[in-house]
C-alpha cells in the first residue's frame, strides 16, 4: 500500500472510531449509524456496513439513502433483497437515481430485462453523466431484444468517452446479433484492448 493509501486508511479508521464514540452518546441517531455504514463500506467490511444501515433504518424508517446503500451491498450475493431494499427507497423518494440504477442491475441479473430497461432509463434521466447507468441500460436493451436502441446508446457512450470498454463490448454484442460481424469484431477488439472482458458485464 502506498503512503497515501496508508494515510487514507488511517483517517478512515479515526473517522470510524469517532463515529462509534458518537454512538455511545447518540445510540438512536440514524445519521451516525448511516455514516458509520458508509465508512465500513469504504473499508470493505460488508457485514458491519449492513448492520449499521439496518440500524439507521430502525432509527429512521424514512431514510431512503440507507435502503439504497443496503440494496447496493446485497446486489451481488442476494439480488432479491437488493431489489426489495431499492423498491423501498423509491417508495420514499421516487427520484433516487442510484436506486433505479441498482434495480436495473438487479432485474438484469434476475432475467427481467424489460424492467431493467425501465429503471435504467430512469437512472439515466436522473444521472445523465453516469457511466454505470449507460452501461446497464445498453446491456438491458440487448437482453430485451432492443438491439438498435443498445447500439445507439453504446455509440453515444464512445463519443462522450464514458466507460468505453463496456460500450465497445456491448456494441459488439448488439452488432453481432444484428449480423454486422465485421464491425462487431472491431468493437470486440477495442473492448479487449481497453481491458474489458465479458465477465465484467
Residue, then its C-alpha position, 0 to 999 in steps of 0.5 A: x500500500x502506498x503512503x497515501x493509501x496508508x494515510x487514507x486508511x488511517x483517517x478512515x479508521x479515526x473517522x470510524x472510531x469517532x463515529x462509534x464514540x458518537x454512538x455511545x452518546x447518540x445510540x438512536x441517531x440514524x445519521x451516525x449509524x448511516x455514516x458509520x455504514x458508509x465508512x465500513x463500506x469504504x473499508x470493505x467490511x460488508x457485514x458491519x456496513x449492513x448492520x449499521x444501515x439496518x440500524x439507521x433504518x430502525x432509527x429512521x424508517x424514512x431514510x431512503x439513502x440507507x435502503x439504497x446503500x443496503x440494496x447496493x451491498x446485497x446486489x451481488x450475493x442476494x439480488x432479491x433483497x437488493x431489489x426489495x431494499x431499492x423498491x423501498x427507497x423509491x417508495x420514499x423518494x421516487x427520484x433516487x437515481x442510484x436506486x433505479x440504477x441498482x434495480x436495473x442491475x438487479x432485474x438484469x441479473x434476475x432475467x427481467x430485462x424489460x424492467x431493467x430497461x425501465x429503471x435504467x432509463x430512469x437512472x439515466x434521466x436522473x444521472x445523465x453523466x453516469x457511466x454505470x447507468x449507460x452501461x446497464x441500460x445498453x446491456x438491458x436493451x440487448x437482453x430485451x431484444x432492443x438491439x438498435x436502441x443498445x447500439x445507439x446508446x453504446x455509440x453515444x457512450x464512445x463519443x462522450x468517452x464514458x466507460x468505453x470498454x463496456x460500450x465497445x463490448x456491448x456494441x459488439x454484442x448488439x452488432x453481432x446479433x444484428x449480423x454486422x460481424x465485421x464491425x462487431x469484431x472491431x468493437x470486440x477488439x477495442x473492448x479487449x484492448x481497453x481491458x474489458x472482458x465479458x465477465x465484467x458485464 
